[in-house]
């Protein structure tokens, strides 16, 4: 029985999904490139905690959170589907999006993803931003440690977000519905 030969994208995806990444490391498939990152430093985790606590306390809509949820996202061109693991993923509690989800789940229903720059800041600023926009994720919050700024990308269309608001650490950043509050950023500085 003859089998169709695998495309380069299919071989890449199979190889990626078969990876045995060392404990604490994170492997992602972003725009046709396998990206492996080491465990985050303490400051990185502190930034995520600052965001998490505020969203859980102040959001108008109850939110569930995952810090390691694999998301399958549409790709551009001939690349296989992107497989990204945001530093933080928020979804309305009423959706119960994480319950019963596969390790790599579709991104429909996700309200916000958060990235904190670390070893590969350009990937967070550009490639991952395009991945999240293509996936239709309504809000992407980027905490850029090198620039000492926070950017909220919104209104995804095609390969990018049509709106973004960047503020320096210390200024409040308005989070729109379903969150509906100002994110305080003073603790990032």
N, C-alpha and C positions, 0 to 999 in steps of 0.2 A: 504494500500500500504506500503510495507516494505521499510525501508531506510537502506542503508549501514551505519554501525556505523562509526563515525568520528575517524580518527587516532589521536594520541596524537599531531602530528605536525599540523593537521588541527584545532584541538581545540585551540592550542597555537596561531596559526595565527589569528583565528577568535577573540580570546580574545584580542590579540594585536591590531587588527584593530578597535575594539570597545572601546579602551581606551579613556577616556576623560581626557587628560593631562592638568594640570593647566597652565594658560597663562604664556608664557615665557619658560616653561619646554619643553624638547625634549625627545620623546620616540622613541627608536629604537629596532629592533629585530635582535640581532647579535648572530649568531651561537647557536640558540635555547634559548637565554636568553633575556628577556625584560630588557632594560637598560634605565633608566630615569635620565636625567641630568638637573641640575638647569640652570637658565639663566647665560650666561658667564660674567666674570668680564671685566672691561674696558681694561686691558692689552691684554686679549684674542682678543677683537675686534680690538684693535690697530694693532696687528700682521696681522690680516686678511686685514685690510685697506692698510698696507704697501705692501702686495702681490698684492692686487687688483689694486692699483694705478699703480704699475710698469707694470703689465700685460696689462692693458688698454693703457698705454702710449708707451710701448716698443715692444709688441708682433708683430711679422711679420704677423700674422694672426689675424684679428679682432675677439675678443672673447666676448661672453655673459657670465654673471655671475649670480649665484644664491647662496644665503647664507642659504637657508632653504629648498632645494629641496630634497624630499624623493626619494631614488633610490632603486629599486628592484634588488637584486643581487643573483646569484646562491649560493646555500649553499653546504656544505660538509655533507656527511652522510645522516641521516634521518631527519635532521632539515628542517623546512619550509624555503622558500626563505628568505634571509636576507633582512631587510628593514633598510637602513642606511641613515642618514642625515648628509652629510659632512658639515664641517664648511664653505667650499667654493667649488663650482662646476663650472668648466669652459667648454664651448663648443664653437666651431667655429660659429660665427654669421651667416654665410651662411646656417647653418643647421636649424636655428630657433627651436632648440630642446625644449626650454621651452614653446613656444607658444602652447596653447591647450593641454599641457601635464596634465595627471592626477596627483593628489597629490603624488602618488607613481609611478614614471615612470621607464621604462627600462633604463639601463645605456648605451646602445649602442649609440655611437656618442659623449660621454663625453670624453674630451681630458685630463683633469686634475682634481683631487680632492685634497683638502687641509684640513688638520686637525692640530689644535693647542692643545697640551696636556692641560688638566685641571683636573677635579676631578677623572677621571679614565684613567690615562696615559697608562696603560698596554693595555687597549682596543684599543687605537689609534696605539700603537706600534705593536701589534700582531693581535688580532681578526679582526679589521677593515682592516688592511693591507691584510690579507688573503681574506676577502670579496671583496675588490676592485680588487685584482689579479684574483680571480675566475670570476669576472664580466668582465674581459678583459679591464679594464680601463688602458690606456697606461702609465699614470704618476700619482704617488701619492706623494705629498709633505707633509712631517711631520715636523712641527715646535715643537721641544721638549724643553719646557721651563725648565724642571728639568735638562736636560743635556746641556742647552745653545747651542743647535746645530740644524741644518736643514738637513734633509735627503730627497733626491729625489730617489724614487723607480721607476724603469722602466723595461720594457720587461717582462710583466706578462706571466706566464705559470703555469697552474694548480692552486695550492693553494698559490703561492707566486710570488714574482718578482725575476727575475734572476740577476738583477743588482741594486746596490744602491750606492749612493755617499753621505757621511756625511761630513759636514763642520761645524766648530764652527761659532758662531755669528761673524760677521765682515768680513768674507771672501765672495767673490762672488760665486754664485752657478749657473753653466751653465744649462739653460733650453733648451732642444733640440727642434727641429721643432715639432709642428707648431709654437712654441713660438720664438725660435732662438735668445735669449739674455741671459745675465748674470743677475740673480736676486741678487740685493744688499741686504745684511743682516745686515749691521751695525746698522740700526735702531731697531733691535731686542734686542740689548744688553743693 
